[in-house]
């Protein structure tokens, strides 16, 4: 279970271009980090993560969307 600070650090590591969003390409570029995100959100693939939690349908996940996904999975301390 991640704290919000741990989740922010993980998000920043995944956000390679530092645009404040994690794209599906960035998720695939970091399979180890992606695995942590998927386990924290109880999703089985980057595609599922986007389908379920990309609330603005822009093809990427913001930190707020990720935080909401983790909260829904009851894994944020």
N, C-alpha and C positions, 0 to 999 in steps of 0.2 A: 504494500500500500504506500503510495507516494504522498508526501506533503505537497502543498502548493508550491513551495520553493523548489523542491525536487522536480516537480512537473514543469515549472518554468525553465529550469536549467536544461531539462531534456528537450523541451520545445525549442529553446534557443540553439541547441546542438543540431537539431533536425532542420531548422530554418537556415539553410546554407547561404541563401542570398539575402538574409536579414530583412525581408520585406514584411515581416510580421505575420506571415502565413506559411503553413507547411503544405506543399503541393504533393500530389500523389508521386511525382518523380522524386521529390526529396525523401518521401517515405521509402521508396524502393532503393535509393542510394545508400541508405543506412539500415540494412536489415536487422542488425542487433538492436538499435534504438527503436526501430519500428516494432520489433517483437515486444519490447517493454510497453510501448503505447497500446498495442493490441491487447496485451494481457490486462493492462490497467482499465481498458474500456470494454472488456469482454467481447471484442470483435475478432473475427477470424482472418480478416484481410484488410489492406489499405482501402480497397474498393468499398467494403462493407462499412468501414469507418466513415468514409465520405458520404455514402448513401444515407446513413443513419444520422450523422451529426453535422453535415455541412449545411447549416441553417439558411445561409444566404445563397446557396447553390452556385458558388463561384469556382468550384473545383479544387478548393483548398480548405484547410482547417486553421482557424485563428486560435490563439491561446484561449480565448473565452469559450469557443466551441469545444475545444479539447477539455477544458475544465468542466464544462457541463456534461460532456460524455463520461468523464471519470466520476463525477458526482452521481450520475444516473446508475453507474455500475457500483456505487457505494464504496469506492476505493480511495477517496480523497480524505486525508486526515486534517 
